[in-house]
Amino acid sequence: MAQLEATSNLSDLRILLESVCSMVAEKFGAQDAERRPRIASVLDALLKYPCLGCIVKSLRMLSEEDNVDLLYRENHSLAINLLTEALRARLAAEGYTVEVEVSGRYGRLDVLIRPTNHGVIVYFGESGEVLVEVKSRSFSYSQIIRYLVEHPNTAMVIWRILPKQVFIVDGRRHRWLILASIKAAIGRGLALLREENFDCAHKVNSKNNAVITDAEGLVNDFLSSLEDTLPRVVEAVCRIIKHENTPLSQGV
């Protein structure tokens, strides 16, 4: 462990982290239908819980059905669709050559926009990358850190729609956080591989969600918040693209 704490090479740590996550996945059956290790899910648990028992409980719940109300899913999808088009229109109007990635290869572009299940990724320049993480419900540092572990030079725009919050987490500025998180995850993973008793009295939230009792109120609040914050998200992405080599603000 002392050698691990002294290590600061990000590439070496990421290789070790993937190996540990794979072994943890095998030990606790955290694998998909094709028996591939669910490394992202394992890493999320390792980052989220300091208690080994809670990590194990979380891993054993991976096979549970995710009962997210379809209204939340539709809200999330609507936000991503509107953001994709708003970015395309704004950047094209400012003279950028823009393409929205669906499939196939493209020629030389100024900006490539790729919608994902979690938000929108905007590629620009030689190696520039901005991720807009769309949060229509919950917020999780583990999810943000997990993405930064894989893409440490990414600027992340976090869009929390209902609270009307937009802020930036820059992986280049917070490299210390990425390194510290990787080391913590590796340490917990190694402990899981050594130990056999994981009893704890903590309760880990399941994937089941409460029934929406006021659908109309939720929809109206969501749409109002969407209208108010969408321009701020577009502005944040444009500012990052235009000032690629300047320090990023922590708030928008």
Summary of the structure (lengths in Angstrom):
residues: 252
radius of gyration: 19.8
end to end distance: 39.2
largest distance: 60.3
contacts: 701
relative contact order: 0.17
helix: 50%
strand: 15%
